[in-house]
Amino acid sequence: MRTNVKKTLGTLGTAALLTGGALAFPTSAFAGPIGECDPGTSQITTSYQSSNQEPAGSDRTTNPGPGVQTLDVSVSSTKSTAATTSAEVGFSVEAIAASVNATLGYSVTTSQAWESGTVLKSQELQPGQSVIAEYGFETLTVMATQQNCDSTGTWQNGESTLATLPQGVYKTFTVE
C-alpha cells in the first residue's frame, strides 16, 4: 500500500465535538484529496494547531562554600515523553510524524527523553548561591486526517485526530 502525504492549510474552527472523553472530528469538516486515486493508496494530511512546552523537571545545585566553585546542575532522574493522539484511529503516530516532517517543515519524533545524569549547565557560584534548572519538552500539536482510496478509485472520508508530538527539549536557569 502506498501512502501519499499532503499539506493542508485548513483550520479546525468549531467542527470539533466532545464525545466520550475524547475529541472526535466529523470527516466532512476537512478538505480531502480531490480527484481520482490509485486503489489501495492512503493519504495523511496534517495541519498545525499549536506549539507548547511540557515541563519535565527542576533540579538545584548549591555551593556550600567556602569559596567560589564551578558546579554542574544535572538531571536527577530520567524523564520522557511520547507522541499521543486524542482518539483511536487506524493510522500510527509514526505515520503522523512522517507527514509533519515531510509537509510542515518541523522535525518531530515519536518519543524524547532527558537521561539521568545529563549535565544541564556548569555554573560558577559564590558560597551559598544556587543554580536552578527547569527543563522539559517542546511539543507540536497537529490535526491529522487519513483518507483511503477504495477499489473504484474514489477517495473515502477518513479518520481524524489531534496528535501531540515531541519536537525537542528546552532548559532555563535561575541563579539565586
DRENFIPA-206106 format. One record per residue (C-alpha): x, y, z. Coordinates in nm, 3 decimals, m for minus. Layout:
<rs>
X, Y, Z;
...
</rs>
This chain:
<rs>
0.000, 0.000, 0.000;
0.141, 0.341, m0.100;
0.099, 0.637, 0.135;
0.091, 0.990, 0.000;
0.145, 1.295, 0.220;
m0.032, 1.626, 0.162;
m0.010, 1.961, 0.344;
m0.340, 2.129, 0.424;
m0.400, 2.489, 0.513;
m0.746, 2.449, 0.667;
m0.840, 2.534, 1.021;
m1.046, 2.335, 1.266;
m1.287, 2.613, 1.356;
m1.588, 2.486, 1.551;
m1.609, 2.146, 1.385;
m1.483, 1.952, 1.687;
m1.731, 1.765, 1.901;
m1.656, 1.638, 2.250;
m1.760, 1.275, 2.276;
m1.685, 1.014, 2.537;
m1.388, 1.199, 2.684;
m1.201, 1.210, 2.351;
m1.218, 1.457, 2.070;
m1.395, 1.329, 1.761;
m1.398, 1.525, 1.439;
m1.660, 1.493, 1.170;
m1.490, 1.392, 0.848;
m1.693, 1.643, 0.649;
m1.512, 1.925, 0.831;
m1.185, 1.856, 0.649;
m1.094, 1.903, 0.287;
m0.984, 1.573, 0.143;
m0.791, 1.487, m0.166;
m0.964, 1.581, m0.488;
m0.987, 1.367, m0.800;
m0.928, 1.005, m0.880;
m0.682, 0.789, m0.693;
m0.499, 0.459, m0.715;
m0.700, 0.188, m0.533;
m0.535, 0.083, m0.208;
m0.347, 0.408, m0.152;
m0.392, 0.625, 0.152;
m0.306, 0.982, 0.234;
m0.241, 1.158, 0.563;
m0.286, 1.532, 0.580;
m0.167, 1.736, 0.876;
m0.233, 2.093, 0.979;
m0.061, 2.293, 1.253;
m0.262, 2.363, 1.569;
m0.014, 2.482, 1.838;
0.334, 2.460, 1.990;
0.381, 2.412, 2.364;
0.629, 2.337, 2.639;
0.573, 2.029, 2.856;
0.768, 2.064, 3.185;
0.968, 1.754, 3.285;
1.155, 1.858, 3.597;
1.355, 2.102, 3.801;
1.691, 2.046, 3.972;
1.901, 2.266, 4.201;
2.272, 2.276, 4.284;
2.406, 2.490, 4.571;
2.763, 2.590, 4.654;
2.808, 2.502, 5.022;
3.131, 2.708, 5.032;
3.390, 2.805, 5.122;
3.499, 2.998, 4.815;
3.375, 3.024, 4.459;
3.314, 2.690, 4.286;
3.206, 2.585, 3.938;
2.932, 2.325, 3.985;
2.715, 2.121, 3.748;
2.338, 2.107, 3.766;
2.222, 1.773, 3.623;
1.903, 1.583, 3.550;
1.832, 1.382, 3.868;
1.613, 1.112, 3.710;
1.522, 1.008, 3.356;
1.215, 1.187, 3.218;
1.046, 1.100, 2.890;
0.751, 1.190, 2.673;
0.579, 1.015, 2.384;
0.351, 1.113, 2.098;
m0.020, 1.095, 2.179;
m0.348, 1.114, 1.989;
m0.688, 1.235, 2.108;
m0.879, 0.940, 1.960;
m0.821, 0.583, 1.844;
m0.761, 0.588, 1.469;
m0.646, 0.338, 1.210;
m0.308, 0.503, 1.148;
0.004, 0.535, 1.361;
0.182, 0.823, 1.532;
0.484, 0.725, 1.320;
0.281, 0.799, 1.005;
0.166, 1.130, 1.152;
0.526, 1.224, 1.241;
0.640, 1.138, 0.887;
0.365, 1.358, 0.742;
0.453, 1.651, 0.970;
0.824, 1.625, 0.889;
0.763, 1.596, 0.513;
0.498, 1.865, 0.472;
0.501, 2.116, 0.757;
0.877, 2.165, 0.789;
0.909, 2.060, 1.153;
1.134, 1.791, 1.294;
0.921, 1.581, 1.528;
0.973, 1.237, 1.679;
0.750, 0.983, 1.850;
0.944, 0.999, 2.179;
1.202, 1.214, 2.355;
1.393, 1.177, 2.684;
1.613, 1.359, 2.933;
1.855, 1.096, 3.068;
1.953, 1.087, 3.436;
2.294, 1.249, 3.486;
2.276, 1.475, 3.180;
2.461, 1.796, 3.268;
2.229, 2.088, 3.204;
2.477, 2.363, 3.291;
2.810, 2.429, 3.463;
2.782, 2.746, 3.671;
3.032, 2.944, 3.878;
2.867, 3.002, 4.217;
2.955, 3.211, 4.521;
2.926, 3.040, 4.863;
2.556, 2.984, 4.942;
2.450, 3.061, 4.584;
2.233, 2.812, 4.389;
2.155, 2.747, 4.025;
1.809, 2.611, 3.946;
1.746, 2.436, 3.615;
1.397, 2.382, 3.479;
1.371, 2.159, 3.175;
1.118, 1.984, 2.959;
0.999, 1.907, 2.610;
0.890, 2.122, 2.317;
0.576, 1.973, 2.162;
0.375, 2.033, 1.846;
0.002, 1.965, 1.816;
m0.143, 1.894, 1.471;
m0.471, 1.778, 1.322;
m0.408, 1.456, 1.128;
m0.655, 1.305, 0.882;
m0.615, 0.982, 0.685;
m0.820, 0.913, 0.374;
m0.819, 0.591, 0.175;
m0.872, 0.519, m0.193;
m1.137, 0.249, m0.243;
m1.143, m0.019, m0.512;
m1.329, 0.214, m0.752;
m1.053, 0.479, m0.739;
m1.253, 0.719, m0.520;
m1.125, 0.888, m0.204;
m1.325, 0.789, 0.104;
m1.373, 1.014, 0.405;
m1.104, 0.936, 0.660;
m1.048, 0.940, 1.031;
m0.912, 1.247, 1.212;
m0.734, 1.301, 1.540;
m0.537, 1.565, 1.723;
m0.179, 1.447, 1.774;
0.083, 1.590, 2.007;
0.441, 1.505, 1.911;
0.778, 1.584, 2.076;
0.993, 1.818, 1.869;
1.279, 1.899, 2.104;
1.384, 1.991, 2.455;
1.419, 2.314, 2.649;
1.602, 2.428, 2.961;
1.608, 2.751, 3.161;
1.828, 2.861, 3.451;
1.797, 3.088, 3.752;
2.083, 3.181, 3.986;
1.985, 3.272, 4.343;
</rs>
